[in-house]
Structures are given as structure tokens and as C-alpha cells.
Amino acid sequence: MSVAAGVEYYVLLSMGLFCIGLFGILTRRNALMFLMSVELMLNAANINLIAFAFYHGNLTGQVFALFTMALAAAEVAVGLGIILVLYRNFRDVDVTVPTTMRW
């Protein structure tokens, strides 16, 4: 006997994760924390996609979640490269320091 939680619980979990990620983006200056906050937001979107796919009984949301995971992996690779260059040039990972990298 299995009891599945309703979609509303998954939506609440997703909303909480998304809000935590948005708070991290808006308040943190550390580039690593910024990157982790973006990952939280992407995971919140994945939870929504999978929950609604389960609710509607199709696999479309799961396929989109797999594409989102691939996108997140690429984003982490590029983001870590940028963070390494930032640390190498400025000896800090504060995103407000490198004003010389702007146009």
C-alpha cells in the first residue's frame, strides 16, 4: 500500500526551494553562493516539472527535467570557470569587486 503525496505538497516544496534560491541570489556577494542559489532554483523547477508530469500521467515533464539537469551541468562548468578566473585575477570571489571586467 503506497500513499503518494498530492501535487500541492510538491508545489509547496518547489516554492520553498525557489524562494531560498532567489533570496540567495539577491543577498549574497560570493560567486559560489550565487551559483548554488541558481542550482536551487533549477532544482525547484525540476520538482515542479516532475510533479505535474506525474499528476497528468505523462513523461513530458520528466524529459524536460532531464534537459534541465543537462543545462545545469553545463551552467556549473561555465560558472566554475568564470569563478576561477575571477579568483585568479582579483584574489576574491566577491561579485562586486571586478568592475574592470564590465564594458
C-alpha positions in Angstrom: 0.0 0.0 0.0 1.6 3.2 -1.1 0.4 6.7 -0.3 1.5 9.4 -2.7 1.5 13.0 -1.6 -0.6 15.4 -3.5 0.8 17.7 -6.1 0.3 20.7 -3.8 3.0 19.4 -1.4 5.5 19.2 -4.2 4.5 22.7 -5.4 5.0 24.0 -1.8 8.4 22.3 -1.6 9.3 23.7 -5.0 8.2 27.2 -4.0 10.3 27.0 -0.8 13.4 25.9 -2.7 12.8 28.6 -5.3 12.4 31.3 -2.7 15.5 30.2 -0.9 17.4 30.4 -4.2 16.0 33.8 -5.1 16.9 35.1 -1.6 20.5 33.8 -2.1 20.9 35.5 -5.4 19.5 38.8 -4.2 21.5 38.9 -0.9 24.8 37.1 -1.5 28.0 38.6 -2.9 30.0 35.4 -3.0 30.1 33.9 -6.5 29.9 30.3 -5.2 26.8 31.1 -3.2 25.3 32.8 -6.2 26.0 29.6 -8.3 24.5 27.4 -5.6 21.4 29.6 -5.4 20.9 29.3 -9.2 21.1 25.5 -8.8 18.4 25.6 -6.1 16.2 27.5 -8.4 16.7 25.0 -11.2 16.0 22.1 -8.9 12.8 23.8 -7.8 11.8 23.9 -11.5 12.6 20.2 -11.9 10.4 19.3 -8.9 7.6 21.2 -10.5 8.1 19.6 -13.9 8.2 16.1 -12.4 5.2 16.6 -10.1 3.0 17.9 -12.8 4.1 15.1 -15.2 3.1 12.6 -12.5 -0.2 14.4 -12.0 -1.1 14.4 -15.7 0.2 10.8 -16.2 2.7 11.5 -18.9 6.5 11.7 -19.2 6.9 15.1 -20.8 7.9 16.8 -17.6 10.5 14.2 -16.8 12.0 14.6 -20.2 12.2 18.4 -19.7 13.7 17.8 -16.2 16.4 15.7 -17.8 17.2 18.6 -20.2 17.2 21.0 -17.3 19.7 18.8 -15.5 22.0 18.8 -18.5 21.7 22.6 -18.7 22.5 22.8 -15.0 25.6 20.7 -15.5 26.8 23.0 -18.4 26.0 26.1 -16.3 28.1 24.8 -13.4 31.1 24.1 -15.7 31.0 27.6 -17.2 30.2 29.2 -13.8 33.2 27.5 -12.1 35.4 28.5 -15.0 34.4 32.1 -14.5 34.8 31.9 -10.7 38.4 30.5 -11.2 39.3 33.4 -13.5 37.7 35.8 -11.0 39.8 34.4 -8.2 43.0 34.3 -10.2 42.7 38.0 -11.3 41.3 39.5 -8.1 42.1 37.1 -5.3 38.4 37.2 -4.2 35.2 35.7 -5.4 33.1 38.7 -4.4 30.9 39.6 -7.5 31.0 43.3 -6.7 34.8 43.6 -6.9 35.6 43.1 -10.6 34.4 46.4 -12.0 37.2 46.2 -14.6 35.5 43.2 -16.3 32.5 45.3 -17.2 32.1 47.2 -20.5 
